[in-house]
Amino acid sequence: MAVACVTQGTAIDFARFFGPFDPRLAVLVAIVLGGLGMCYPHTRQGFAIMWAPGDLRLGAHASVPAMVLACMMVLVDVAAPLPVDSSITPPWALLTYPDMGFINDMVMHAFPLALVLLILAGLRKRRASGITLLSAFAVVAGCEAVFRILPALAGATVCWSDLAVGVIVFAFGTVQFGIFRRHGYLAMCLARMDY
């Protein structure tokens, strides 16, 4: 929220993320949706918000897969450059990407995951586990991947790099959900920052 307020009227073009909506309002809506979205996984499914302080493996579990997938995204961008307007250059990138990562985790992960888990666990009348969790992760990560490549799919031609981006986004979303389940929401955010 602070980044959206501080950067209002700067070189950061929030319209490409939020359209005509005021960035401060969009961030506030994301916080509310994310907060609501974390209630069900936390209270009914046992997902943690914070992680155990003694978990020394947390850094590797959160960082290594994120960095591997980030390197794959860089390789795709080098082989078939992504549109120039899909990135923000430094120094504004240092303010924008953490903010947008937080919003993405709230709107594209926490809230939809809660809805899918509520539906899947509600159908089974018990706590989600195993295949139900994997199904929920795949559905939500798949929706994010499709949303990410939707502009390319609407175009006349779809390039292999568009599909590669979709696969990487799907894989990263699935990895993030596994981190969320095992280590908590803050660990999932750490993976996002590493990515």
N, C-alpha and C positions, 0 to 999 in steps of 0.2 A: 504494500500500500504506500509505503514511504517512497519507494522508487517512482511509482506512478505520479505521486504528488510533486516530488522534487524535479522530475524530468518533464513535467507539463510545459509545453511550449519550446522544447529543445529540439535537437536534431533527430530524436527518436520518433519515428512515425508509428504511433500506436494504432493508427487507423488500419494498418495492414493486419493487425491481430484482432482488433475489436470492432472494426467497421466504424459506424457513426457514434458508437457509445463512448461516453466519457471514460477514460482509463481507470479513474478512481472508482467509479461505480462498478465497472467490470471486475476490478480486483475485489471489491467488497462482495459482490455476488459470488465470485469464486471462493472466497473465504467461507461464506455461509453454506454454499453447496458442499464444499470440502468438509466443513465441520459436521454437517448433517450426514455426509457420506461416510465419515469415519465412525459415527456412533454405532451403526449396526455391526460392521466387521469387528469393532473393538468389544462391544458389550455382549454380542451374541455368538461371535465366531472366534473370539480369542486372539484377534490381531492386536499387536502391541502398538502403542504410539511411540513410546521411548524404548530404548534397548537396555539390556543388562550391562551395567558398567564394566563388568569383568570379561565381557566377550571380546577377546583379543582378535578373533578371526573376523570380526565385523568389517574391518577395513578391506581385507582381501575379498570377502564375499560381496561387498558392495562395489568396490573399485575395479577389480580385475575384469569382470564381464562387461562393465560399462566402458572401460577403456578399449577392450578388444572390439566391441561394436562401434565405438567412435572411430577407431582406426579403419574399420571396414567402410564406414561412411566417408571418411577422407579419401580412401582409395576409389570409391565410386565417383566422388567429386573430381578427383584428378583424371580418371579415365574418361568421364563424360561430364564436364562441368555443369553443376546445377545452376539454375537461373541466378543472375547477379542479385536480384532483389530478394532472394531467399535468405540472405545473411545481413547482419548488421556489423559494421566495422568498429574496431576499437576507437576511442575509449568507451563509446556508448554501449558496446556489446557487453562490457563488464557489469553494467547496471541492468541491462535489459534481459540477458539470458537467465540469470538466477530468478528474476521476477517472473518471467514467462515459464520457466521450468516449474516454479511453485504453482502457478495458475494451471498449467497443464496437469500436474499431479492431482490437483483438486478437482478440476472439471472433467478431465479425460480419464482419470484413474479412480480416485476415491469414491466419487459420487456414483459413476456407472457401476463400479464393482459392488457397491452396497446394493444397488437395485438388482443386479444379476444374482448376487448371493441370496438376497431376500426371496427372489422368485424361485431359484433352484432349491434352496434349503426349505422354503415354504412348501414346495411340492413334495418334498421327502419328509417333512414334519420333524426334522432334526438338524443338528449342526452339520454344516458342510464339511466334507473331508475327501481326500484322495481325488477320485475322478471328477467329483462335483467341483472341487476347487480348481482343478486344472481346466475344466470346461469353462468356468467363470473367467479365469485368467485369459483363456484363448478368445472368448467372445469379446471381452473388453479390449484386449490388445489388438484384435482383428479390426474392431470398429475404429480405433485410433489410426491404424495403418491405412485403412481405406480413406478416412478423413484426410490424412496427410497427402495421399496421392490423388485425391478426387479432382483437383484442378487439372492434373495431367490426363486423367481418364476422360475428362470433358473435352479435351483437345482433339484435334484431327488424328494425331498419331501418338502412340505410347511407346516411349523408348525403354530399352532394357534397364537403364538407370532409374527410371521411375519405379519399376517393379522391384529393383534392388533396394531402393529406399523404403518401399513398403515392407519388404521382408525384414530389413534391419529394424525398422520401427516396431514391427510385430515382435521380433525377438527381444528387443530391448524392453518393451512393455511387459512381456512375459517374465523376463528376468527380474524386472522391478517388482512385479507382484510376488514372486518367490522370495525376494528380499523383504518385502513388506510382511509377508506371512511369517517368515522365520525370525527377522530381526526388528521389525517395527517400521513405522512410517518415517521416522527421522533417518533411518538407514536407507530407505527408498529415496529420500531426498538427497542423501549423500551420493548415491549412485547417479542421480540426475545431474548433480553438479560435476561429477567426474566425467560424465558423458559430454 
